[in-house]
Amino acid sequence: MSSLQFDIAHLLAGSLVLASFMMLYQDRLYALLNVYALHAGVLALSVAWQAYVQHAPHLYVTALIALVFKAIIIPVALHRIIKRLGIHREIENVIGIGLTMMAGIGLVALSMVVMLRVTPSADALAREDLAFALSVVLLGLLIMVTRRNAVSQVVGFMSLENGLVLAATGAKGMPLVVEISVAFSVLIAFIVIGVFLFRIRERFDSVDVQELDRFRGERR
Amino acid sequence: MTALSDILSQGAQMSLVLGGAPLLTGFVRKVKARLLRRRGPPLLQPYRDLIRLMRKDVVLADNASWLFRVIPYLIFAGTWVAASLVPTFGNGLLFSWTADLIAIIALLGSARFFQALAGMDVGTAFGGIGSSREGMIASLAEPAMLITVFSVAMIAGSTQLSNVAEFMGSDAVGLRVSLGMAFVALTIVALAENARIPVDNPATHLELTMVHEAMVLEYSGRHLALIDLSSQLKLLLYVSLIACVFLPWGTATADAGAGRLAFGALLYFGKLTVLGFLLAVFETSIAKMRVFRIPEFLGAALMLALLATLLRFVSGSL
């Protein structure tokens, strides 16, 4: 593989990590959704580039799915949900943005240390993609952990899934069925979460998940 | 013979940065004024201001110590040396072996340290807030700057600016995400360090937001002229640092002839014009931040720099 091809793959995967950080940094719900759409768009580009580099035409389908579902349909759906719930204000973070960013950097460093150490025999592109994918997954988890608002937790979950797709496309010879089933299960999860959102809202008049703690009698 | 030409070109560089710094500031001010549909002061106004200040008497506070009088010269010397270490039109100048990025940061850091001391020396309230705010900004901007430098130096394999510029100009660079992040981080740091708009606005004297102006409020006459000149030099330094590291095209090599050097100088002026114009456009399109937002803004720079270093490790280990 020429170094230019590798550099472009590196650039796209690196931008995906950067987009995860941008999501971590946002403190408005709409802005968070827009960054999520950007995240998915970068993912689609990255997958398309992998399809081109690996000469694997079925990956173009994955890229198309990512573009249509994740970059367009889901953000629009979430926009409408937010509008209906009337919660387009600031997101409450559990800890401050600075600390969250530091934790994020730590997670990225961790995933690189782990991935580069356990995959010395894999080829360069797959190694690098796996390292980035693990950091995107961990950052998605971090978004879910540090946000109290259920909608932003959903966004964290979706971005985590983007990391999974990146990992799947980085590994050569992953069948399309696996990717589609992952995408499909996430879509189902999204629908289920959407239903839950409205249930939580109905019950507590808020989508702050701290209300759940109080309801179970774990706090106060 | 080579020693003589080396001294000449290094001398030309030193006088170029000294003479050009007020012009760059004047240019940025002019473009900003035009964008705001004002006519703005003439391009040479900063020179006139400096000359006028030089002629005026120095008024010192009764309780100003000797440090207060020495500090303008220290700041000016440190900034000028740092600015003349950054290659402008040609690489491989006489001092290029000392043109270490870390040395430049250290020179600027000591200049800032003295400035903060001077702000507190007279004991007015404004000097105190200015110094403490400057300390807050510096404590975030310096690590970001250092880590940016580390990531650039790891890519180029050297912290010497001439080598870095030569490497960046060659084909070995390729397309790197780390470099883009380092560029953004360096830009944010440059905005913060030069008291440009989202962080500070030296054109106003508003006590809620003053940082730089509050520190130098007690200075007058030639002391103020020196401090103004050094802040203009600092702006030129950062702009030429960005030009040198990220836009190194056309910079003359070490053994270039006079014509090549002149071409490099011409291109350097072009780069300064473009970057100064972009700075003015950016400044007019953005609002001043609250002081408490600055840590987040600079934290983004720190994060980008750290991320650039980490990503560099990934591509480096393959």
Interface residues (C-beta under 8 A of the other chain):
Chain A: S3 L4 F6 D7 I8 H10 L11 G14 S15 V17 L18 F21 Y25 I97 G98 M101 G104 I105 V108 A109 M112 L116 A124 R127 E128 A131 F132
Chain B: G174 L175 R176 V177 S178 G180 M181 P295 E296 G299 A300 M303 L304 L306 L307 L310 L311 F313 V314 S315 S317 L318
